[in-house]
Amino acid sequence: MPGHDLEEQRDEHERREQRARADERPALTTLNTGSRKRRRGRIGSLARRSRRGFEAVTVSEIAEAADVSQKTVFNYFPTKEDLVYEREAAVEEALLESVRELGPLEGMRRFLLNVFSRLGEKGAPETMAVRARIIASSPALQARERAIFAGYTRALAELLGEQSGAEREDVRAFVAANALIGVNRALLDSARRKVLAGRRGARLVKEIHAEAEQALDLLERGLRGYSRKRR
């Protein structure tokens, strides 16, 4: 009967949902032991590994599967999007430190080569591919990524302005920062496309490094000497 069929469909849907949640529960029995860094990493990993997509998973489900309270999750991750972008503060600091030490072009070159060299590590391309799929399916994460790069740009512009001795109103620091962060974004997009297409190993790293050099060479004439203080 139609009513009976509808009830069976609802029951089957509920069983599938329960199985999906069970599949997402990792072996996190030691989550409450060990370092804060390790616990934080495990919670973030759980959110990223969800089969139902980032938007569909709630913080309460993540907390339950990780055997912690929602409060604990929010202690480590102020927003749900932070579960995916947990390392961005460290990334920004590494970028600024490199530019602070070597100047805009060489600093960005070292930063980018170091970052994308990690794609040669075991499992790194697969991790990037998973993140790429999650981000592509989530408008909230895409918005967060744009905001992160905007923050990088502001911080870099401030540093470049200080290095050049420019007045606060001088727009060149912001122009230079946008150009340099644009290289970062372009290489990230390229790397994601490559890993999703199955590229791996030394070939992947070599291709991204070559693209980094090409992009920075393109900027070099316009940025050469920019950070030298005016006499």
N, C-alpha and C positions, 0 to 999 in steps of 0.2 A: 504494500500500500504506500501511496505517496508520503503520508506522514511518517510511516515507519522508516522509509528510505531516508527521509530528511534527518531523522534522529540518528540513524546509523552513520550518515555523513558527518554529523556534528561530533559523534563519538570518535570516529576515525580521525577527524581533524584534531581533536583534543589529544588523542594518542600520539599523533605525529608531533604535536607541539611538545609533549612530555619527552618524547625520544630526542627531539632537537636539544632541549634543555639539558638532558642527561649527557648527550654527546659533548656539550660545551663545558661540562664539569671536568677540569683537569685534575691530575694528582697533586693537589695543593694542601695535603694534610699538614705540611710543615710551614704553612704560610705565616703563622703567628710566631715562628721562631726565626732566628737569623737576623741579618741586618735590615735596617729600614730600606736601604737601597734594593735588597733582594726582594723584600715584600712588595715594594712599589712596582718593580719590574714584573712580578708575577701577576699582579692585578691588571696591569696594562696589557700583558700578553693575553690574558683571558678575554678581555674586551675585543682585542683585534682578531682573535681566533673564532669569533662567533660565526656560525653558519647562516644565521638569519639576517645578517647585515647589521651594521652599526646602529642605524636608526631604530631597528626593531628591539634591540636589547636595552633593558632598563638598568639603571644603577642598582636597584634592589636585587635584580637577578644576578648581576655581577657580584654583589656583596654576598649573596646566598651561596653561589657556586664557589666563591673563594673562602667561604666560612669566616667572614668578617662582617662587621656592622656597616651600614651605609655611612655612618659617621667616619669610620676608618677609611673608607674609600675616598670620601671628600677631604679627609685630612691630607691625603697624598695627591689628590686630583681635584682642584677646586671646581672644575666643570667636566662634563662628560667628554668633551673633545680633548681634554688634557690626557685622557687615557691613551690616545693615539699619538699626541704631540708632547710626550713627557720629557724629551731631551732638548727642547728648543732653546731654553735659557743657556744650557751648556754650549750648544752649537753657536749661539750668538756671541758668547764670550770668546770662544775659540777663533771666530772670524775677526772680532775686534782686536784681539791680542796679536794675531798674525799681521793685520794691517798696521797696527800700532808699531810693531817691530820693524816691518819691512817696507812700509808705504803701500799705497793703494793697489798698484798692479802686481808687484811681487808678493805682497801679502795675500791678495786674493788668489794668486796662482798657487801659492803653497797650500792655502786652505782648501781649495778645490781639489788639488791633486791628492792631498791627504784623505779628504772625505771620500772621494770616489775610488781610491785605491782599496778601500774596505770591501768593495764589491767583489774583490778577488778572494775574500775569506769564505770558508765553507758555510753555506746556508744563507749568506747575505743576499744574493740575488732573489732567492725564494721569499725571504722576508720582505724585500722591497716589492715584489710582485703582489704579495698579499695586501700590503698597505696600499698599493696603487689601486687595487680593485675596490677596497673598502672606501677609499677617498673618492673614487670616481662615482660610487653609488650613493654618496652622502653630501647633499647640499650644505649641511652644517659644517662638515669637515672641510669642504672646499672654501667656504667663507672663512673658516679659522685659518687655513693655510694662507689665504690672501692677507689676512690681518697679521700673521706672523712675518711674512715677507715685508709688509709695510713697516713693521716694527724694526726689522733688520735695517731697512733703508734709512729710517730716522736716526737710529743709533750710529750707523756708519757715516751719515751726513754730518752729524755732530762731531764725530772724531775727525773727519777730513777737514772740516772747518777749523778745528783747533790746530791741526797739523799745518795748515796753509796760512794760518794767521788771518783768515778772512773775517770781514765784518759779519755780524749775524744776518744781515739782510742779503748777503752775497749768495745768489742762487746756485753758483757753480758747485758748491759742496753737495747740494741736493741732486743736481744733474749727474755729477760723478757717481754718487751713491746709487742712484737709480740704474745707471749703466752697469755698474759692477754687480749689483744684486740681480739685474736682468740676466747676466751671464749665469749666475747660480741657478736661477729659475729655469732657464733654457736647458742647462745640462741635466737638471733633475728630471724635467719632462722627457728629455732624450733617453736618459737612463731607464726611466720607467717603461718607455716604449720598447726598449731593447730587451729588458728582462721579461716583459710580457710576451715578447716574440720568441723567447727561449734562448737568448744570448747569455753565455756564461763564461767564466774563467778569464784567462789572460787576455783573450780577444776582446771581451767586454770592457775591461779596464783600459786597454790600449786605445780603443775607439773613443771612450769618454775623455781620456787624457788628451787625445789629439784634438777633439772638439774644444776642450778648454783652451788649449794653446791657440787655436784658430780664432776663437772669440776674443781672447785677451790681446792677441796681435792686432785685431781689428780696432780695439779701443786704444792701443798704445800711443798712436800719434796724437790723439786728442787729449790724452791724460798725462803724457810725458811732462814731467816737471811741475805738475799741478800742485803737489803737496809741498813744494819748496817754499819756504817763507819769503815773502817779498822784502827786499831791503829798504 
